[in-house]
Amino acid sequence: MFNVGDHVVYPYHGAGTIQDIEEKDILGQKLNYFVVYFPLNHVTLMLPENRIDSSGLRKIIQTKEIEELATALKPAEDNASKKDAARPYSKENETLLKSGCILDAAAVISNLTSKEGERTNGLHMEDRKNLDRAKQFIVSELMLVKNITEEEAYRFISDNSKGA
């Protein structure tokens, strides 16, 4: 399963590190809890071992998968009609972000970056929030995978999500 020191991703929170595994006695039942620290948000969560499989917790991607991520960040080719450009896609994007998959977060960035380019007055507020969340999610994982700074991770996203 997971060990102390493993870099992991928790859906909607991003990437963090397992700092400890603690045994807790709750209502007479002993359970192991994974203590995960998320450095980008400065948040620590305790996740019960018996819910790890259903939680979506996963190990961070491997270095060899970064090229696939870069490709997924490229803006989508005319993926929305002019009529759809005004409609916010917050529910679809939130669903993708909750999956915990880095490629789903990249799809959110790709779709919203394309949409942003089509609109003269920018993105709807919900779309802007989802775009920022998707970027933060990917940044947190890139920082651990590539051992880079937050600024370098944001630059990676920016460089790879620009139109051709």
N, C-alpha and C positions, 0 to 999 in steps of 0.2 A: 504494500500500500504506500504510505507516505512516511517519511522520517524527518526528524529535526534537521533543519538546514535546507530542506527541499524548497525550491522556488515553485510556487503554484499559482493558479489563477482561479479566482472565485467569481462566478458570473455577477456582472453589474458592479463589482468592486475593483476588479483588475488583478494585477499581480502582486504577490507578497511572498513572504518567507515563513515557513513553519518554524517558530521559535521554541516551542516546547510541546510536550504531550503530557497532560496532567490527568490524574485520576481524581474524579470528584464523586462524592457520595450524595446523591440526590434522592430524597424520599426512600432511603434504604437501598437504593440501587447504585452500584458502582459502575461508572462509565468513564471511558477515556475521552478526553477533549483535545483536539488539535488547536493550539494557540497560534494564530496566523497574524502576522503584522504586515500591514499595507503601507509602505513608506511614502508613497505619493499623497495619500489621504491622511496619513498619521492616525490610522485606525487599527485597533487590534480586535479580532473576533475569536471567539471560542466555538469551535464546531464539533458537535458530538460525533464520535467515531461511527455510531450506528446509523448516521444520516449522511455520511460522506458520499456514498454512491449516488444517492438521490439529489445531493446538493449541486452537482455539476462541477465540483472541485476537480481540477486537472493539473498536471505538470505543465510548465511553460513550454512553448514550442522550441524546437531545436534550431540551431543556427542555419542548417540546410533549408529550413522552411521560410527563411526571410525573403528569398527571391519570389516565392509564391505570394507572400504578403504584399510585396512591392507591386506585383502585377495586379492583385486584387484592389489596390488603392487607386488605380488609374480610373479617371472619370468614365462613367458609362456612356456609351454612344447613344445619343438621342433616345433615352429610355422613358421619357415622359412627353406626352403631347402638351401643347401650349395650354390647353384647357386644364390638364392635371397639374400644371406648374403652380397654380394658386392653392391647390389643396394640400394641407399638411399631411405628412405620412407618419405622424408620431406613433400610432399604434403598431404599425408594421416595423418601424425602426426600433421601438422599445422591445418588441418581441425578439428581434435579431440581437439586440444588446444583452438581453437576459439569457441568451443561449450560452454565453461564455466563450463562444468560438471567435478567435481573432479574425478569421476570414469573414465572419458575419459582421463584425465591427468595421472591417475594411469596406464591406459592401455598403454599409450605412454612409461612410465617408464618401465613397464613390458616387452613390446616388445623390446625396445632398450637395456635394460639390458640383455635380452636373446641373442639378436643379437651381443652385445658387447662381450659376452662370446664365441661366435662362431668364431669371427674374431681374427686373430693373430695380426693385425696391428691397432686394435681399430675401433672406429666408424668414418664414414664419417663426415666431418665438419658440414654439415646441421643436421645430426642426433644428433651430440653432442650438437648443439645449442638447438634443440628441447628437448633433455633430460634435459638440464639445465633449460630451460623455464618451463617444466612440473614440475620439482622439486621445482622451485621458486614459481610457482602457488600454489602447494599443501602446501608448507611451510607457505605461507602467510595466508592460511586458517586455518591450524593447530594451528598456533600461537594464533589466536583469539578463535578457538573452545576449545582448551585445556588450554589456558592461559599459554603457554610455550614460551621459548626463541627460537630464530631462530636456534641456534645450536641443541637444543633438537628436534625441528621439522625435521631438516636434519637427525638426528640420527634415528628418527622414520622411515623415508623413507628408510634409509640405512639398518636398522635392518629388515624391512619387505620386502625389494626387493632382499634380498640374496636368492640364490638357496637353495634347501633343502639339 
